[in-house]
Structures are given as C-alpha cells and as structure tokens.
Amino acid sequence: METKRITIERFSITAAKPFVEVVSAIAAQVSHPDMRQFVTDMQAASDDQQLQAVVNNAVGPSDLMEFMRLDQGAVIRSEVGSDVPNVMRLLIGNPLTMRRMAKHVPDAGSYAPVTILVDERADGVHLSYDRMASLLAPYENPQALEVAESLDSKVESLLLSAAQ
C-alpha cells in the first residue's frame, strides 16, 4: 500500500458580475458536445488520427469541453430552502491533454477532467480551480508538468475572462 501527500494550489478569483453571467461567460468558451455521441465517436475511431479529429472537433475556443455540470446549489436548496446561494461545479478538459499527462504520470487520470467551482458569496461570485501542476508536482515528471502548466494557463485565462 502506498500513500502520497499532495499539496494543492488553488487559483481563485472573485467576480462582481452576477452568477448567471459568470457561468454563461465560461460556457461561451468551452464546447458542450453531446457526450453520448462523443463517446460513441471516440470508440468508433479506428486509429489515433481519427480519435484526435473527434476530440479536436469537439473542443471549444479555449481548447476545452464541458464533460458535466453539477448544480450543487440545487441539491443544497432541496434540503434547506431557496435562500442558499448558487453553487455550480463544472468538469472541463480535453481528452488529448489528459492523455499527454497520463502517459507520463498515470495518476493524472484521477485529476482530469478538471473541476471549476463557481459559487456565490457575500463578497461576489468566486471562481476556483485546483492547479493541475500542483497535483502532478509530487510525481516529478517534467513532461507531465509542462502539459499541466499549459492546462493551468488555459483554465486560469478562462476564469479571468469570465470574471471580467
């Protein structure tokens, strides 16, 4: 049995814009493929070139796609009532980016796609992201870290843009 301690760096920014506008700004920069069709198309790819084409056709202008959206605020409101602020967890990524990390550090598959948390608080709408480079740093693989740092840059640019 092995246990590895990982220190996580969290990137966080606060937006003055309303929650709906922030989530919409993120949504405008990532694609939203029909995930069932996407998986079917990936499985039907007969070689790596076709697989890459499927993924490249599915990602948005940020080179990212949304895999899932979890409305955590709705789940909390179901128990405590309508006064609960909005909380949304977005799972975004790019399967080719994950592959470029996981071929060097298989555990990278545990962290991809990445999570963006968007939540309302008294001081504004918070956008948070745990940096992939911090998650992969303990594995000491320069190739995986280079890909992770590039991913971090894309995600952080997305969040900065959405917050403006």
matplotlib code that plots the C-alpha trace (Angstrom):
import matplotlib.pyplot as plt

x = [0.0, 1.3, 0.2, 1.4, 0.9, -0.1, -0.1, -2.7, -2.5, -5.9, -6.4, -9.3, -10.8, -13.8, -16.2, -18.5, -20.8, -23.9, -23.6, -25.5, -23.3, -20.1, -21.4, -22.5, -19.1, -17.4, -20.0, -19.3, -15.6, -15.9, -17.8, -20.8, -20.8, -23.5, -21.4, -23.1, -22.3, -18.8, -18.1, -19.6, -17.4, -14.3, -14.9, -15.6, -12.3, -10.2, -6.8, -5.2, -5.6, -9.4, -9.5, -7.6, -10.0, -13.1, -11.6, -10.4, -13.9, -15.5, -13.4, -14.3, -12.3, -10.4, -9.4, -11.7, -15.0, -17.6, -18.0, -20.5, -22.3, -23.3, -25.7, -24.7, -26.7, -30.0, -29.1, -28.4, -31.6, -33.7, -33.0, -32.6, -34.8, -34.4, -32.1, -29.0, -26.6, -25.8, -23.0, -22.0, -19.3, -18.1, -16.0, -14.0, -11.0, -9.6, -9.0, -5.9, -4.4, -5.2, -3.5, -0.4, -0.1, -1.3, 1.2, 4.0, 2.0, -0.9, -2.3, -3.1, -6.2, -7.5, -7.5, -8.7, -11.1, -10.6, -13.1, -14.1, -16.2, -18.4, -20.1, -21.9, -20.7, -21.4, -18.4, -19.2, -19.0, -16.0, -14.3, -11.9, -9.6, -7.1, -3.9, -3.0, 0.7, 0.4, -1.4, 1.3, 4.3, 5.0, 5.5, 8.5, 7.9, 8.9, 6.9, 3.7, 4.3, 4.8, 1.4, -0.2, 1.2, -0.2, -3.6, -3.4, -2.8, -5.8, -8.1, -6.9, -7.3, -10.8, -11.7, -10.1, -12.0, -15.3, -14.8, -14.3]
y = [0.0, 3.5, 6.9, 10.1, 13.5, 16.2, 19.9, 21.6, 25.2, 26.7, 29.5, 31.7, 35.0, 36.9, 38.5, 41.4, 40.1, 38.0, 34.3, 33.6, 35.9, 34.3, 30.8, 32.0, 33.5, 30.2, 28.3, 30.5, 29.5, 25.7, 23.4, 21.3, 18.2, 15.5, 13.3, 10.0, 10.8, 12.0, 8.7, 6.7, 8.7, 8.2, 4.4, 4.2, 5.9, 3.3, 4.9, 7.7, 10.3, 9.7, 9.9, 13.2, 14.6, 13.6, 15.4, 18.5, 18.8, 18.7, 21.3, 25.0, 28.1, 27.6, 24.1, 22.7, 21.0, 20.6, 17.0, 17.6, 20.3, 19.7, 22.2, 21.7, 24.7, 22.9, 19.9, 22.0, 24.1, 20.9, 20.5, 24.0, 26.2, 28.8, 31.2, 29.2, 30.9, 29.3, 26.7, 25.1, 22.5, 22.3, 19.4, 20.5, 19.4, 17.9, 14.1, 14.7, 16.9, 14.2, 11.6, 13.8, 13.9, 10.3, 8.7, 10.0, 10.0, 7.6, 9.2, 12.3, 10.5, 10.9, 14.7, 15.1, 16.5, 19.3, 21.0, 24.6, 25.7, 28.8, 29.9, 32.9, 34.5, 37.8, 39.4, 38.2, 35.2, 33.0, 31.0, 28.4, 25.8, 23.4, 23.8, 20.6, 21.3, 21.3, 17.9, 16.4, 18.1, 15.2, 12.8, 14.8, 14.2, 17.3, 16.2, 15.9, 19.1, 21.0, 19.8, 20.6, 24.1, 24.7, 23.4, 25.6, 28.6, 27.9, 27.3, 30.4, 32.6, 31.2, 32.1, 35.6, 36.3, 35.1, 37.2, 40.5]
z = [0.0, -0.9, 0.3, -1.4, 0.2, -2.3, -1.6, -3.8, -5.1, -5.6, -8.0, -7.1, -8.4, -7.3, -9.9, -9.3, -12.1, -11.3, -11.1, -14.3, -16.3, -15.0, -15.8, -19.2, -19.9, -19.1, -21.2, -24.2, -24.2, -23.8, -26.1, -25.0, -27.1, -26.8, -24.5, -25.6, -29.2, -28.3, -26.6, -29.5, -31.9, -29.9, -29.7, -33.4, -34.2, -36.0, -35.3, -33.3, -36.1, -36.2, -32.4, -32.4, -35.1, -33.0, -29.9, -31.9, -33.5, -30.0, -28.1, -27.9, -28.5, -25.2, -26.4, -23.6, -23.4, -20.7, -19.6, -16.8, -14.9, -11.3, -9.8, -6.2, -5.1, -6.2, -4.1, -1.0, -1.6, -1.7, 2.0, 3.4, 1.1, -1.6, 0.3, -0.5, -2.9, -6.3, -6.4, -9.7, -10.3, -13.9, -15.1, -18.1, -20.0, -23.2, -23.5, -25.6, -22.8, -20.3, -22.4, -22.7, -18.9, -18.1, -20.5, -18.2, -14.9, -14.9, -11.8, -13.8, -14.9, -11.4, -11.8, -15.4, -16.4, -14.0, -11.7, -11.8, -8.8, -9.2, -6.1, -4.7, -1.5, 0.2, -1.5, -5.0, -7.3, -6.6, -9.4, -8.0, -9.7, -8.2, -10.3, -12.2, -11.9, -8.1, -8.3, -10.5, -8.9, -6.4, -9.3, -10.5, -14.2, -16.3, -19.4, -17.5, -15.6, -18.8, -20.1, -16.7, -16.6, -20.1, -18.9, -15.8, -18.0, -20.3, -17.3, -15.4, -18.6, -19.0, -15.4, -15.6, -18.7, -17.2, -14.1, -16.1]

ax = plt.figure().add_subplot(projection="3d")
ax.plot(x, y, z, "-o")
ax.set_aspect("equal")
plt.show()
